Amino acid sequence: MKNIMLALVAFLFLFSCESVAVEAGIVEGKVTIGPLCGNMPAGTTGTNPCGFTDAQMDQVYSKYKVAIYSESNPKTALKEVVLNRTGAFSFEVPTGGYSVEVVLPQGSVASTQLGSELKKTVSVTKSIVTTISLNVNTGIQ
């Protein structure tokens, strides 16, 4: 009797579970942080106008994070990533409405008054990549 009951429970467990596919999309983008220095040194490029090394750029960007919040719970980040020198980020999330926001380091002076684009609202569609750009104006002159 015990074996029959155990077999019945195992059967119900195995065949009553239904796999539910989550419809998801991707939000990806890039954060630009700058200006990083007041005057451009001679011989520098547009992608690195201050002439920083890769390690220095990583140090600057790693102080910033990007977080994604759902419309249904806008106060709690679903996911968060620390930036590297490329400023690139990517989130795979279920379909729906989200806001993507740059999380500033403590004491940062970046604000929308300085021309920063710190937050964007996106709509995620199944199997679609949504690309956005965010900008942190440091206020350095």
N, C-alpha and C positions, 0 to 999 in steps of 0.2 A: 504494500500500500504506500509506504514511504517513497519507494522508487517511482511509482506511478505519479505521485504528487510532485516529486522533484522534476520528472520529465515534463509534466504539464506546465509547471512554472517556467522551465527553461524554454519550452516551445512558445509559450505566450510572450516571454521576454524577447526572444529572437524575432518573432514575426509580427509583434505589435509595434515595434519601433519603426518609424517611418523616417527616411532621410529627407530633410527639407533643404533645398538649395537656397542659399541666400543670394539675392540679386545685388550685385555690387558694381561699383565703378571706381575710378581712380581720380584723385585730385593731386595734381603735381604743379610745381612751379619753381620760381626762383625769387630769393630776397636779395635786393641790392642795398648795401649799406655804404653811406658816404655823405659828404666827402670825408676822407680819412686823414687828410692833411690840408693845411692852409694854402700852401703854394706847391705847384707841381715842379719837382726837380727836373732839370734838363735830362733828356734821353729816356723819359718814362713813357709808358704806353697808356692808351685809353682804358684798358682793362685793369691796369695796376698803376694808376697815376702817381702814387707815392713811392714806388719802387720797393715795396715790401717783399720779403721772402715769402715762400709758401707757408713756412712755420708761423711767421708774423700774421699772415692773412688768416690762417687757421685760428690763431689766438684771438683775433678780433671777432671773427664770425662765431666762434664757439661760445661767446657770451650771450648769444641770441638763440631763441628757440622759436619754432612755429608749432602752433597747436590748432586742432580742429575740434569744433563744437557742433553738436546737433541742434537744430531748431527747437526740438522738444526739451532739451536740457542745456541751455546756453551758458550755464555757469560752471559746468564740469567738462574739462577737456576729455575727449574720447581717446585721442592720441597726441603725442608731443614728440618732436624731434629736435635735437641740437644741431645747429648748422655747422658745416665745414666751409672752407674757403670758397667753394663754388656757390654757396647760397641755395643749392638745390634741395628740394624736399618732395616727398611723395607719400600719399596716404591711400590705402584701399579701404573703402567704407561702403556700407549698404546704401542703396538708392535713397534719396531724400534730400532735404535742405540742410546746409551747413554754413558755418562761418569759419574762415581760416584767418588766424591772427598771429602777428609777430609778438612774441613775449619778450619784452625789453628787460635788460639787466637792471638791477637796482641802481638808482641814481642816474639813469639815462635821461637825457634832455630831449630826446626825439619826440616830436609831437606832430599832429596834423597841421598845426600852425606853421611849422617849418616846411611843409610840403610832403610830409611822410604819408604813405599809403600803408597803414599798419593792419588793416582788416578788410576782407572781402567776403561777400556772401556768394555761395555757389549752389547749384542744383545738380546733384549727382544722378546720372542715368546709367542703367544697366550696361555694362561692358564698354562704356565710353570714358575716355580720358579727358578731364577738364583741366585746362592749363591756365594758371594765373600768375601775375607778377605782383610782388609787394616791395615797398621801398621804405627804407629808414633814412631820414635826413638827420645826420648827426648835429647839424648846426655849426660845424667847424667852418670858419671863413678863411 
